[in-house]
Amino acid sequence: MTTTPKKSVFQSLLSLALPIIGLNVLSVLALAVDTAMCGRLGNSNTVLTALGFATQLIFLLMVAMLGLTVGSVALIARAYGAKDKERVNHILLQSSMLTVFISVLVAIFGNLLADWLLMLLGANEVVRESALLYLRPLLTCTVFYYLNILYAASLRGVGNTRLAFMIALASNGLNVFLNYGLILGNMGFPALGVQGAAIGTVLSHCFSLGLMVFFLRRGAVKDVFLYLKPKAIDKKLFRDLIKIGTPAALDMVILNAAFISIVGMVGRIEQIAVAAHGIGIRIQSLAFVPGMSVSQATGAMVGQALGAGNVEMARKVVRASLLLCTIIMSTLALIIIFGVYPIVSIFDVASGTTLETFSVMWIELLGYCMPIVGIYIAFVGMLRGAGATSISLRINFYATVFFQIPLSALLGFTFGLGVWGVWAAFPISFLLKASWAGVVYRKGDWAKTGIRV
């Protein structure tokens, strides 16, 4: 009689992470599809600018939901590791209720404040008009999008990432079909322009959520069942979700503040460098997807190990994550550094221009910092899985506010290194973050915090 060899921790982590990578890439592609199709409209410059502002606003309003997601994954993974099926399903229902509440708030206040927020971000009247056509359907139907995010994350917490990926694959296919018809008026659909992009996206979210609910109520995932009837609010659970989720949400706020500070400083030195910064961020957002996906898988496995009371297994997961993140991010770093000129040319940047010079400079800096970023985000996955998000926030806050931002000003202005100096502080700050997180890992406080939550 033969037995199937047990997977190593590294293999298990890789197996869990691969569908997450696919899911996150699909999320990026969904936005790219909207952008590419809207770029074919007659007023494409206005529409594309409007999409840029609208996307910024959507990300800004998602901060609370991202925090809730981190808290839900940590608690579900811990309950699953403890083999407490009832607790898993209880957390899933309570998180769903809280997600609906957050969605209603975003729908109401998002719609009321959308025009003002767009104006605050710098959008002119014409751009705001197009942005609102895109934003209003998405904001009104936020609940479908947010519940999709929650259920995909919850499945990650119980070690199932393939179902969410397959559903997202079908949903993205529908999104492409609907957008092709509704934006441009193909296949007999009305030509709704940028509003059609929003409607197509909302319908694909509805489709995705319908599939997710169907499978979660049909026993497709072992020991997981989605109850639809609301129950009394579990105040202690809500407090735990807020305790874990709030620092994770603030982490995102600090990261965005760091980028805003860079843009502000760079803009004072050389305006064209701001455009280069935007190009680099687009490359970064795609290149960081594999590492961030491994980090998410790490959080799920660490939570399960701590739920089972196995701290040593949690440490093994972290070590495997460090190795996998380093391999992936180092490989991508080499691709970016040695392929920087072809990458820049994708954005139609003319050769020999100032824009090309700055774009190459920034993208190379991002490439050089990717291995150390890989180490840091592996530790972030550890802290989030343990529910020790306050530690992650502390590291990010002090390293950003008291080190990165002042160092950017010092190198860029005081030492006269200009744009390069402002940018250089970003990768340098990750050396501090990764080192600090490494000390936390060795001390073991994160594991103790995780068991107490």
N, C-alpha and C positions, 0 to 999 in steps of 0.2 A: 504494500500500500504506500503510495507516494503522498507527500504533503507539500502544499504550496509554501515556498520559502517566505518567511516574514520579511516585510519591507524594512529597510533601515530607516532611521529617523530622517536622514537626508532625502531618501527616496519618497517617503511619505510627505515631506514638506514640499518637494518638487511637484508631486502628483496633485497636491491640494492647490498649489500656487498657479499651475499652468492654466486652468480654466479662469482663474481670477484675472490673470494677465489678458486672456482673450476677452473677458467681460469688460475690463477697463479700456482696452483698445477699441472695443465696439462703442463705448461711451464717447470716446474722442471722435470716432468716425461719424457718429450720429450728428454731432455738431458740424463736422466737416462737410457732410452731405447737405445740410441746410445752407451752409455758407456757399458751397460750390454752385448749387442750383440757383440761389438768390443772386449770385454773381452774373447770371445770364439775363437778369432783368434789365430793362432800359435805363432805370435809375440806379444802377448797381452801386455806384460810389456811395450814394446816400444810404441805400439798404445795407451794404456791408458795414458801413460805419455804425448804423443803428444796431445791427446784430452784435457788433463789438461791445457797445454800451449795454445792450440788453443782457448779454452773457455775463458781464461784470456784475450787474445787479442781481441776476439769478444766483451766482456764486455767493454774493454777499448775504442774500436772504437764506442760503442753505446752511449757514454756520450752525444754527441750533439743531438742525436735522442730522448733520454730520456728528455732532456731539452725542446725540441720542443713539446713533448707530454704533459708535464705539462702546458706549455703555451696554447696549443690548448684546453685542457680540461677546463682551467680557463675561457678563452674567449668564448668558445662555451656554457658552462654552464651559463655564465652571459647573453649571448644573448638569450638563451632558457628561462631563468627565466624572461627576459623582454618580452617574447612572440614575438621576432623578428625573424621570420622564415627565411627571406631573409638573415639576418646577419649570422645566423647559417650556412646556406649553402655556403655563401661567405667565411666564415672562413674555412670551410671544404675543399673547392676547393683550397684556397690559401695555407693552410697547406699541402695539397697533393702535390702542386707544389714545395713547399720548401722541403718536404720529398724526392721527386724524385731528387732534386738538391743535397741534403746531401748524398743520396744513391749513386749517380754517383761519388761524391768525395771519398766516402769510398771505392767503387769498384776500382777506379783507384789507389788512393794512398795506399789503403790497400794491393792490390796485389803487388804494387811496393816495399812497405816497409815491407811486411810480414816476409820475411826471416830475414831481419836485426832486426826487433822487436822481433822475436822469439829468436834470438841470444842474444839480450839485456836482455831478460827475463831469460836466462841461459840454453836454450835448446841446446843440442849437435847436431852434423850434422845428425846423424841417426834419432833422434827424430824430427828434423826440417823437414826432408824429408817426414815423415808420417804426420806431422801436416799440411804441405802445401797441401798435397793431400786432406785433409779435409777442409782446409780453402779456397782454391781458388774457388771452386764452390759456397760456401756460400758468399764470398766477391763479386764475380762477379754478383750474383743474390740478392744482399742485398735489392734492391728495393722492392721485394715481401715481405720480412720479415718486413721491416720498415713500409710499407703501412698497413700491417696487424695490427701492433702495433698502428699506428695512428688511424685507423678506430675503433678498439676496444676501445681505449681511448675516441674517439669522441662520440661513443655511450654511454659511461659512463657519459659524460657531459650532455646528454639529458635524463639520467635516465633509459636507456635501457642496461642492462648488460647480459640479457639472450641470445640474438642473438649471441653475440661474443662467449659466452661459448659453445653454441650448435655447432657453426661452428668449434671451437677449438676441440671439442670432436670428430667430424667427421675427422678433419685434423689429429689429433693424431692417430686415428685408421688407417688411410691411411699410416701414417709415420711408424707405427709398421709393417704393411704388407710389405711396400716397403723395409724397412731396413732388415726385415727377409729374403727377397729374394736377395737384392743387396749386403748385407754385406757377407752373408754366401753362396750365390749361390743356394738357395732353390727355389723350384717351377719353375725350368727352367730358372731362372734369372742368369746372369753372376755373379761370385763371385768377387766383386770389393773391398772387404775389407773396409778400413776406408773411401776410396773415395765413396764407395757405400752408406755409412751412410750420407755423405754430399748430394749426389744426391737425396736420398730418402727424406731428410729433405727439400731440395729446391723444389721438386715436391709437397710435402705436403703444403708448403707455397704458391705455385702457385694455388693449389686447394682451399685453404682457402681464398686467395684474390679473386679468381673468384666468390666464393659464396658470399663474402662480397659485392663486386661490384654489383652482381646480385640483392641482397636484397635491397641495398641502392638505386638502380635505379628503383625498382618496388614498392616503397611506403611501404615497410615492417615496417618502423619506421616512425611514424607520424611526419610530419613537417620537415623531413630530406630527402634531395635528393642530390645525388652525381653527379655533373656536371663533364664531362670528357674533355670538350673543354677548354684548357688553356685561361686565361684572363690576362689582364695587371696586373703587380705586384702592389699590394696595399702596398706602402712603409710604411704608418703609421701602418698598421696591422703587417707587418714584424717587425717593430721596437717594437711593443707591445709584439709580440711573443718572440723576443730576450730579451726584458726587463724582462719578466717573466721567460723564459726558461733558460737563462744563469746562474742565481744564483742556480737554481735547478740542473743544470748540474755540477756546481762547488761543490755543496753539495756532489754529488757522488764521485767527485775527492778527496775531503777531507776525506770522509769516507774510501775510499780505501787507502789513505795515512796513516790514523790512523792504519789500519790493517797491512800495510807494516812496520810501525814503531814498532808495537808490535812483528812482526815476527823477525825483526832485533835484537831487544833487547833480546827476548827469545832465539834466536839462539846463542847469545854470552854467555848465561848462561848455557844452556843445549840443545844440538842438538835434542835429542829425543822429547823434548817438542814442537818443531816445527811440528812434525808429529801429536802430540796431538792437537795442535792448529788447524791444518787442519781438523781433525775429528770434533772438536767443531764447526768450521765454517759451516761444512756441516749440522750439526744438527740445528744450528742457522738459516741458510738460509731457511730451511723447516719450522721451528717453528715460524719464523717471518712472514710467508706468510699470516695467517689469520689477524694479526694486521695491516700489510701493506695494505691488501685488504680493511679493514674497513677505513683506512686512505684515500685510493683512493676514496671510496664511499663518505666519508666526504667532500673531495674537490669538488666533483660534486654537492652535495646538498648545500654546503656553497655558491658556485658560483651561483647556481640558485637563492638562497634566496637573495643574494646581487644584482643580476641582476634585481630582482623584487623590489629592494629597501627596503627589509624587514630584517633589521639588527637583530631584535629580533628573527626571525626565524633562522637566521644563528647561533645565540648564542645557541638556543635550539638544533640545529644539533650538535654543538660542545659538549654540555653537554651530549647528547645521545652517541656521539662517545667516550667520555671519559669513560662513564659507560660500553659500549660494549667492548672497547679495554681492559679495566681493567679486566673484567670478563673473556674474552678469553685468554689473556696473563697470568693471574693468574692461570687459570686452566691448561694451558700448562706448566707453571712453576712447578706446583705440580707433573705433570706427569714426567717431566724431572728430577726433584730433587729426587723423590722417585724411579724412574725407571732408574737411571743413569747407574748402572752396566749392566742390560740387554741391554740398548741402546749401550753402548760401545762394548759389545760382538758381536753386529751385524757386526762390522767392523773387526771381527776375531782378536781382541786384546787379547792376552793370559792373563789369570788371574794371578795376583800377580807380573806382570812385571812393570817396571818403566813407560812404555808407558801407561799402564792402570791407574797408579796413577796420572799421569799428565792429562790424558784424563778426568778422573773423576773430578779432581780439576777444570779444565777449564769449563766443561759442567755444573757443579754445580754453578759456578760463573755466567754463562750465565742464568741459571735457576732463580737464585735469583734476577737478574736485569730485568727480563721480565715484571713484573707489571709496573715498572717505565718507561720502554721502551714503553709499551703500552700507557701510558699517553703522553709521548713525541710525538710518531708518530700520535696520535690523533690531537695534536696541529699542527704538520707538515701538515696534511691534511687540517686543517683550513687555514693555511697560504698559501698553494698552491692554494686552491680554491678561496681565496680572491685575488690572484695575488701578494701577499706580500712575494714573495720568497726571496727578499733581506733581510728581517728580519730573515727568517729561516737560510739563509747562514751566517748571522752575528753571530747568536747563535752557529751554528755548528763550525764555524771557530774559534771563541775565546775559546769555551769550549774544542775544540780538540787541537788546536795549543798551546794555552797558559795554558791549565789545564791538559788535559788527558796525552799528550805526556811527559811533564815535570814530572807529578806525577808518571807515569810509571817508569821513570828513577830514581826518588827520592826513591820510595818504593823498586824497584827491586835492585838498586845498592847502593845508599847512606845508606838506612836503612837496607840493607842486607836481604830483604824478598824474593829475588830471583824471580823465575818464577811467583809465586803467586802474588807478589807485582806488577810485570809488568801487569799481567792480571787484577788485582783488580781495577786498575785505570779506566778500561773500564766501568764497571757498575757504579762506583762512578761518572764518568763524566756525565752519564745520569741523575743523581740527579740534577746537575747544569743545564743541558739543559731543563729538564722538569720544573724546578722552574722558570727559565728565561722565558720560553714560557708561563707559567701560568701568570706571571706578564704582559706580552704582551697582553694576552687574556683579562685580567681585565681592562687594560688601553684602549683597543678598537682601537688602531691605525691600526690594521690589517683590520678592517672593513672599515675604511675611505680610506685606500690605495686601497682596492678592488673596491670601488665605483668610484674612480678616474680613474682606468686603462681603 
